[in-house]
């Protein structure tokens, strides 16, 4: 089971990095809507992992991939060009992405005082008739 868990974390990080690369490259499209949609997509990715797996580990792995890709692509390239410029959109992406990811990870899960929803029987044909 440990191998499956580690493989799931690796997949979450790789998908987060892929999304982070694409979103970093496109966050300047249609200002400011590209930035806002990029942050929304990043939040939905992290929240989706949080809801799908019920823990913060996979969501954190996806968030690390997102932020790592954004950090790498924010550095100047060999020719001196950058994808994240020194303006309002660049600052919004630089500080907004980690903030959105952290909020999505830290958001409280199911409250402990609340009972879990009851599940229906898997097969209704197994029910006994009176």
N, C-alpha and C positions, 0 to 999 in steps of 0.2 A: 504494500500500500504506500510506502514511503516513496517509491519510484514513481508511482502514478501521481502523487501529490507534487513532487518536484517537477515532473513533466508538465503538469497543469500550470504550475507557477511560471515555468519557462515559456510556455505558450502565451500566457497572459502578458508577460513582459515583452515578448516579441511582437504581439499584436498591438500592445501599447506603443512600442517604438515605431512601428509602421504607421500607426495613426498619428503619432507625434511628428514624424517626418513629413507626412502629407499636410497636416494642419499647419505646421510651421512654414512650409513653402507657400501655402495659400491664405494665410491669415490676413494678408494685405489686400486681397481682392475685394472690391466693392466696399471701401471704408465707410463706416465702421462695421457694417454687417458681416463682413468676412471674419473679423475678430470675434464678434459676438457669437456667430454660428460655430466658429472653431472652438470657443470655450464651452458652448452648449454640447457639442459633439464629444468633447473630452469628458465633460461631466457625465454624460449619458453612458459612455464606455465604462467609466469607473463604477458608476451606480449599477450598471447592468451586471458587472462582475460581482458586485456586492450582493445584489439580489439573487443572482443565479447560484452562487456558492454558499451564501449565508454566513460568510466570514469576511474578515478584512484582509486576509492574506492575499487572495487573488486580486482583489481590488488594489491593494498596495503594489503588487507586482506590475499591474497594468499602469498604474500611476508613475512608478519608477521608470518604466519604459517610455511613457509619454514625455516626462520631464527630461530624461537623459537625451532623447532624440532632439528635443528643443534646445538643450544646452549645447550639444555638439554642433547643430546647424546654426546656432547664433554666433559661433566663433568665425572670425574672418577666414575666408578660403585662401588658397595659394596665391591668387591674384589680388587679394585684398577686398574682394566683394563679400557682402554680408546679406543674409536673408532677413535678419531682424535688425532693423535700423534704429537709430537713436532719435525716435520721435514718440508721439503719444501711442501710436499703434504698437510700436516695438515694446514700450514699457508696459502697455496693457497685456501683451502676450507674455512678456518675461515674468511679470509678477502675477498675472491673472491665472495662468495655467497651474502653477503649484498651489495657489490659493484654492482654486476650484477643485483640484484633486484632493487636497487636504480636507476640505469641507465634506466632500463626498465620502471619504474614508471615515472621517470622525463622526458623521451623522449617526445618531443613536439607532440601534436596530430595534427589534421587537422588545417591548417592555416586559420585564420579568413578572409583573403583577397581572398581566393579561393572559388568559388561557389561550393555548394554541387552538386554531380552528379544528372542528371535528371533521374527520374524513369520511367519505361515503364508502360502503363496502365495494370491493373491486368488482365483484360479479353478483348481480342481483339474482341470478338463478340458484345461487347457493343458499338463499334465504329460505327458512322453513316456513311452510304454509300451515295455518291453523287447522 
